[in-house]
């Protein structure tokens, strides 16, 4: 992100960019992944012991939970 700003908008980068902005740009994706992705995967993962396979996003408690999970996954990917 910082490199993009330096190359595409060099004047604005020199005037407005501060070091803390770089830390925020690094921290926000990690916080997002841990806050949304990990609980969703952990709540819907099941182990099929007959086939020795771990299936993520395979188990939802209700149809409504499946719908919410599908929307969350779709929004999370994009």
N, C-alpha and C positions, 0 to 999 in steps of 0.2 A: 504494500500500500504506500509506504513512504517513498519507495523508489518511483512508483508511478507518479506521485505528486511532484517529486523533484524534476522528473523529465517533462511531464505534460504541463504542469503549472509551476514553473520555477520561481516566479516573482511572488505568487501567493504563498508558496511554501516557505520562502525566506521570511515573509512578513508575519505569517500566522501560525506556523507549525511550532509546537513546543514538545520537549522530550516526553512529557507525561502522556501526550496523545499517542505516541508509539506504544507505550505500555497498555493503554486502554485498547488499542487495536489488536494487541496480542491476547489480552485477557478475555475480552468479550466472547470470542468463539469458543474458548475453553469452558467458560462459565455456561454458555448456552448448551454445549454438548453434555456437560456433566449434569446440568439442571433439567434438561428435557430428554436427551437421548438415552442416557444410562437408566433412569427409572422406567422408561417405556420398554426398553429391551429386557431389563431385569424382571418386570412384571409379566411379560408375555412369553418368556422362554420356557420351554419344557424339554425334558430329556426322554427320548424314546429308548428304553433299555433293551427292547428286543432287537432293534437295529443298531444300537450304540451310536445314536445320532442326537445332536443337540439342535433343536429347531427354535430359532429366534423369531419373534413376532408370529408365533403359531397358535397361541392360546389367548382368547379374550373371554371374559366372564359372561358377557351378554352381547346381543346384537348392537346395542347402543354403544358399548365400550369398543366394539369392533369399528363402528363408524367413526367415533372420536379418534381412535388410534390410527385409522387410515388417513383421516384429515391431518392429524399431527405429523404422520410420517411424510405425507405429500408436501406439507408446508415446510417441514424440516429439511427436505431434500433441496428445495428451491428457495 
